[in-house]
């Protein structure tokens, strides 16, 4: 019954839950759930028109910090420290942000690969842009 489910739910909250860690939430988790963080993401998405700035794909996109979130606290909510990436490009860049700082800054500064320059993207252009990501990594020896 509904009452039984509610009792079970209450019995497993807080310190009674197996995953309880003393009520300590990591600082980075708190920051990522803040209003400032959600506003930063929204501003990045609107600026980039919900389009990956690397391959120009649309759909499910993610906001990525150019300078890593964990290392540059003063830049966490700076709109110039963010770029919209599709899931595929974001997976490739994740935990390797330091290798792409100049690449992403160039995209933003010169509006390269942006929606404003090209409203249509053909598969060969997408492939060329993805190869640019790979070249960026290979040059730095990863």
N, C-alpha and C positions, 0 to 999 in steps of 0.2 A: 504494500500500500504506500501511498504518498507519505504518510506519517513515518512509516518504518524507514523509508529512504532518507527523509530529513534527519531522523535520529542517527542513522549511520553516518550521514554527511557531517553532522555536528560532532560526532564522536571521533572523527578523523581530522579535525581542524587543529591548527596551531601545534602545540607541543605534543599532541597525541598522534600526529601524522608521522609516518615512517621517514619522510624526507625532511623533517624539521631540523634546522641548523641553528637554533637559538635565536631566531628572529632577525638574523643579519642578512640584509640584501646587499649584494655587491654594488659599489658606487656606480660602476659603468651601467649596470642594469637600471638603476634609478634614473640615470641621465637619459638613457634610451627610451624611457617611458615618460619623460617630461614633456610639457607643452612646448618648450623651446625646440626640442628635437623634432616633434611632429610638425611644427611650423617650418623648420629648416627643410625637412623632407618635402613638404608641400610646395615650398618656394622653388626648390630644385626641380621638381616635376613640372611645375608650371613654366619655369624658364625654358626647360628642355622639351616642352610640349609632350610629355609622357613618351619620349622616344629615346632609345639607346643612342648615345652620342658616338659610339664606336661603329656599330653596324647599321644604325638607323631602323632597327626593328621596333615594332610597336607591340603593345599588349602588356603583359605583366613585366613591370620594370622595377628596379630597386635604386635607391639613392646610395651612392658610394662616396666616402670621404677620400679626397685626393691625398691629403696628409692624414695618416692613420688616426682614427678616433682615440685609440688608447694612448698615443704618444704626444699628441698636440692638443692639449686641453683648451688652449686659448683660441684655437681655430674650429672647434667643434660645431659652432652654429654660424660660421661665416659662409655665406652663399657661394663665395668664390672657392671654397674648399669642398665643393660637392659637384658630382656629375651623375647623370642618369645612365644606368647600364641595364641591359636585358639580363635575364637570369644566366644565360650562357657566358656572356662576357664577364659578369660579376663573379661567377665561379672561377673563371680563369685568373682574375685579378686578386681574388680574396687571399689575404695573408701575404701578398706580394706587392702591396700598394707602393712600397718604396721604389720599385722598379719602374713604375709608370707615372711618377709625379710630373716629369717634364712632358711626357706624351699627353697627359690629360690637360695640363696647363696650356699647352699649345693648341689643343682643340678648343678650349674655352676662349683663349686670347684671340685666336685667328678665326674663330667660328668655323673651323674646319669640320667637315662631316656633319654639319648641322642641318636641321630641317629647313632653315631659311634658304640655304644654298641649293639644296636638291630635294624637291618634293617627291621625286621618284628614285628608287634605288634598284639597281639590277643585281642579280646574283653575283656577277663577276666583281662588282664594286664591293659587295659585302665580303667576298673572299679576300680581296685585296686589303681591306681594313683589318680583317682577322689576322692576316699574315703580318701586318704591321705590329700587332700585339705580340705575336710570336717572335718577330725580329727584335723587338724591344727586350724580351727576356733573353734571347740567345746572345745578344751583344753584351749583356751584363754577366753572362756565364751561369745562368741558373739551369 
